[in-house]
C-alpha cells in the first residue's frame, strides 16, 4: 500500500520496521513524543498525540462529543479537531489540513 502511494505521488514515507505501531503502545507513544507535529485520523494515535502534548491536527467523522463543538479539543488544547459530515468525502478535510500545516510551518521558527 505504501509503495503504491509512493509510486503515485513521488513522496517517500519512512517507516521503522522495528516498532510495532499496532500492538506496542509504549513504542508508539515514544515515537509520537519525538514529533514536532502530527496529522492523524481520529484513532488511538490521535489520543496519544494529545496526551503527550504534541501539536496535532486530528480529523474524523463529525463527532461533536470529542471536541464539544470547539475548534480544539478542550483537554488537548494543542490539538485541532476537524470533523466532517458522515456523507462527506474524507478529502473535504484537505484544505483545512493544508491551512493548519502552513500556519504551523510559518510559526515553527518563531
C-alpha positions as CSV (number, residue, x, y, z in Angstrom):
1,X,0.0,0.0,0.0
2,X,2.8,2.5,0.8
3,X,4.7,1.6,-2.3
4,X,1.6,2.4,-4.4
5,X,1.3,5.7,-2.7
6,X,5.0,6.5,-3.2
7,X,4.8,5.5,-6.9
8,X,1.7,7.6,-7.5
9,X,2.9,10.7,-5.6
10,X,6.7,10.5,-5.6
11,X,6.6,11.1,-1.8
12,X,8.8,8.7,0.3
13,X,7.2,7.6,3.5
14,X,9.7,6.4,6.0
15,X,8.9,3.5,8.4
16,X,10.6,2.0,11.3
17,X,10.2,-1.8,11.0
18,X,11.5,-2.5,14.5
19,X,8.5,-0.7,16.0
20,X,5.1,-2.4,16.1
21,X,2.8,0.6,15.8
22,X,-0.3,-1.5,16.2
23,X,0.3,-3.6,19.3
24,X,3.1,-1.7,21.2
25,X,1.6,1.5,22.5
26,X,4.7,2.3,24.6
27,X,6.9,2.5,21.5
28,X,4.1,4.3,19.6
29,X,4.0,6.9,22.4
30,X,7.8,7.3,22.5
31,X,7.9,7.8,18.7
32,X,5.0,10.3,18.8
33,X,6.7,12.3,21.5
34,X,9.7,12.8,19.1
35,X,7.5,14.6,16.6
36,X,7.2,18.3,16.2
37,X,3.7,17.9,14.9
38,X,1.3,15.1,13.8
39,X,-1.5,14.9,11.3
40,X,-3.6,11.9,12.4
41,X,-7.1,10.4,11.9
42,X,-9.4,10.0,14.8
43,X,-7.6,7.0,16.3
44,X,-5.7,5.9,19.3
45,X,-2.6,7.6,17.9
46,X,-4.5,10.9,17.9
47,X,-5.3,10.4,21.6
48,X,-1.7,9.6,22.4
49,X,-0.5,12.7,20.5
50,X,-2.9,14.8,22.5
51,X,-2.0,13.2,25.8
52,X,1.8,13.7,25.4
53,X,1.4,17.3,24.2
54,X,2.3,17.0,20.6
55,X,0.9,19.7,18.3
56,X,-1.6,17.9,16.1
57,X,-4.4,18.1,13.6
58,X,-6.9,15.3,14.2
59,X,-9.7,14.6,11.8
60,X,-12.6,12.2,11.5
61,X,-16.3,11.8,11.1
62,X,-18.2,14.6,12.8
63,X,-18.4,13.5,16.3
64,X,-19.0,16.7,18.2
65,X,-18.7,15.0,21.5
66,X,-14.9,14.7,21.2
67,X,-14.4,18.5,20.6
68,X,-17.5,19.7,22.5
69,X,-18.1,21.8,19.3
70,X,-14.9,23.6,19.8
71,X,-12.1,24.1,17.3
72,X,-9.7,22.5,19.7
73,X,-10.4,19.5,21.9
74,X,-10.7,21.2,25.4
75,X,-8.4,18.7,27.2
76,X,-5.9,18.7,24.2
77,X,-5.6,22.5,23.7
78,X,-2.8,22.0,21.2
79,X,-4.8,19.5,19.0
80,X,-7.1,20.9,16.3
81,X,-10.0,18.6,15.5
82,X,-11.8,18.7,12.2
83,X,-14.9,16.7,11.9
84,X,-16.6,16.1,8.5
85,X,-20.2,15.0,7.9
86,X,-20.9,11.3,7.5
87,X,-21.9,11.7,3.9
88,X,-18.9,14.0,3.0
89,X,-15.9,12.8,1.1
90,X,-13.0,12.4,3.6
91,X,-10.9,14.5,1.2
92,X,-13.0,17.5,2.3
93,X,-10.6,17.9,5.2
94,X,-7.6,18.6,3.0
95,X,-8.0,22.4,2.6
96,X,-8.2,23.0,6.3
97,X,-5.4,20.5,7.0
98,X,-3.2,22.3,4.5
99,X,-4.0,25.7,6.1
100,X,-3.2,24.4,9.5
101,X,0.1,22.9,8.3
102,X,1.1,26.1,6.5
103,X,0.4,28.0,9.7
104,X,2.4,25.6,11.8
105,X,5.4,25.8,9.4
106,X,5.2,29.6,9.2
107,X,5.3,29.8,13.0
108,X,7.7,27.0,13.6
109,X,10.9,29.1,13.6
110,X,9.3,32.0,15.7
